Amino acid sequence: MLKRHQVLLEDWQAEYLRSVAEAHDISISEALRVVLSMGAISVVKLLHPQYKCGLKIDAIKKTLAKTVLSPLSMDQIHKDISSIYFEARKATEYRVLKLKGKSKNIRYR
């Protein structure tokens, strides 16, 4: 389910999202969700090297490069985006569980 949030972006961030949206024929909101999801996956993988992601970043990179050169069908684009969302959700849930486990060991002054 989508929820509405107001997000303030730097000019360069908005420009980047606009260019991503145009290159892949998606909305700016969709581009923001994809970029945020890819960032979440990357951060979880960096913080937890033991985490096994079902999504290969190199495969996504190749797909994105192909999309710019010769557009994919909207069905394929939505399938790829769904995979990114699914993996991002798994990664963030993994991270939240790890944080909850560590929070028991945090001492507050």
Buried (B, 14 or more C-beta within 10 A) or exposed (E): EEEEEEEEEEEEEBEBBEEBBEEBEBEBEBBBBBBEBBEBBBEBBEEBEEBEBEBEEEEBEEBBEEBEEEEBEEEEBEEBBEBBEEBBEBBBEBBEEBEEEEEEEEEEE
